[in-house]
């Protein structure tokens, strides 16, 4: 979990470094009051180290949903929902059991 703008930017930089071809597509955007919901899809190739894992050239594709609460023109709460296990499986990083 990342808290605060600096931590969020650092996390995104870490991800973009490991997956330099990372792309995000906004599939649907919906807003009601101060809540914004975005359905998205994303993909990338594991080309550089990521959180102590060596790159393996595997590609991922995932879909998810983000929910943001906005006050005074600023995001005050943000959550992302996606299937983390499927992402790890696609990258060959899922724990075996």
N, C-alpha and C positions, 0 to 999 in steps of 0.2 A: 504494500500500500504506500502510495506517495501522498504526502501532505504538504501543501503550499506550492506556489508557482515554481520555485527553484528546483524542488525535488521532482516535480512533474516534468520539467524541461530536461533535467538530467536523465531521468528514466527514458524519455523519448530519444535523446541523443544516444544512449547506450543501445537501444533497440535499432535505430537507424544505422549505427555503426556495424552491428552484427548482421543486419539484413539490408544492405545498401540499395537493393532494388525494391524496397518496401513500398507498397501502394495501398491507398485507402480509397474506397468508392462509397459515397453516401447514397444509400439505396432509398431511404425515405426519411423525411423530417416532419415532425408533428409538434405543435406547441399548444399549450392550454394554460392560461394564466402565467405563472412564473416558472413553469416546468416545460422543458424541451426534451423530446425523445428523438434519437437518431438511430435508424437501423443502418448498419454498415457492413461492408465486406472488405477484406484485406488479404494481401498475399506478399510473399517474400521468399528469398533464398538465403539459407544459413551459410554466409561466406566468411564471417570473422568470429572470433571467440565471443561467447555470451555467457555471463555469470558462471564462469569456471568451466564451461563446456567448449570443447574445440569445435570448429566449424566442420560440417560434413557435406555441404553442397545440397542438402535436402530442401525441398520447397514446401511451403505451407499455404493453405487457403482456408480462411475461416470467416464466419459471419458472427455478428454480435449486435448488441444494442447498448446505447449510452443514454443515460438520464442526467440532465443538468437542471439545477435550480438556479434561477437568476434573480438577483436583487440589485436595484440601482445600476443596471447595465453590466454587472459583474457576476461571474459564475461563483456561487457560494458553496455549492455542493455538486460533485460529479461522481458518477458511478458507471463502470463498464461491465457488461455481462456477456460472457462467451464461454464456450466449452474448452477449458484449459487442457483437459486430458487429451482431447482430439488434437489440439495443437502440439502437445508434447509427443504424441504418437507419430504424427506426420514428420516431426523433426528427429525422430529416433531417440528421444530423451525420456520417454515414459518409463516409470519404474516397472520392473517385471515382478510378477508375483507369486 
